[in-house]
Amino acid sequence: MRPDIDIYGIFIPTLGVIALVAYLLNAILRRVLASVDFYRLVWHRPLFDTAMYFCLLGAIALSLNKVSL
């Protein structure tokens, strides 16, 4: 993984871009899960949402590094 991404001369840390993408995917996934009423099965919604965000963040980072488990 490259340490920085160059966007028109502005260097942005790769982890920052990955975190933003994970946040957007998490927001979409939260809306989908709320629309299908999945959260009635979840004990602590904020904790579940935080864990889902970090799972997405880790999955994206691993896929960019081409790490196989």
C-alpha positions in Angstrom: 0.0 0.0 0.0 1.3 3.4 -0.8 1.8 5.7 2.2 0.2 8.8 0.5 -2.2 9.5 -2.3 -1.5 12.6 -4.4 -4.6 14.6 -5.4 -3.6 17.6 -7.4 -0.5 18.2 -5.3 -2.2 17.6 -2.0 -0.9 14.5 -0.2 -3.6 12.6 1.7 -2.7 9.5 3.9 -4.0 6.3 2.4 -5.6 5.3 5.7 -7.6 8.6 5.6 -9.1 7.8 2.2 -9.8 4.2 3.3 -11.5 5.5 6.5 -13.7 7.8 4.4 -14.7 5.1 2.0 -15.5 2.8 5.0 -17.6 5.5 6.6 -19.6 6.0 3.4 -20.2 2.2 3.0 -21.1 2.0 6.7 -23.7 4.8 6.3 -25.3 3.0 3.3 -25.2 -0.4 5.1 -26.8 1.2 8.2 -29.7 2.5 6.2 -30.2 -0.8 4.5 -30.2 -2.7 7.8 -32.6 -0.2 9.3 -35.0 -0.5 6.4 -35.2 -4.3 6.7 -35.6 -3.9 10.5 -32.5 -5.8 11.3 -31.7 -3.7 14.4 -34.4 -5.3 16.4 -32.1 -8.3 16.6 -29.1 -6.2 17.8 -28.6 -5.6 21.5 -26.6 -2.4 21.4 -26.9 -0.6 18.1 -24.1 2.0 18.5 -21.7 -0.8 19.4 -22.8 -2.9 16.5 -22.4 0.1 14.1 -18.9 0.8 15.4 -17.8 -2.8 15.0 -19.3 -2.9 11.5 -17.3 0.2 10.6 -14.0 -1.3 11.8 -14.7 -4.6 10.1 -15.3 -2.6 6.8 -12.1 -0.6 7.4 -10.1 -3.7 8.0 -11.6 -5.5 5.0 -10.8 -2.6 2.7 -7.3 -2.2 4.0 -6.6 -6.0 3.6 -8.0 -6.0 0.1 -5.8 -3.1 -0.9 -2.7 -4.8 0.5 -3.6 -8.1 -1.2 -3.3 -10.0 2.0 -4.9 -13.5 1.9 -6.0 -15.1 5.2 
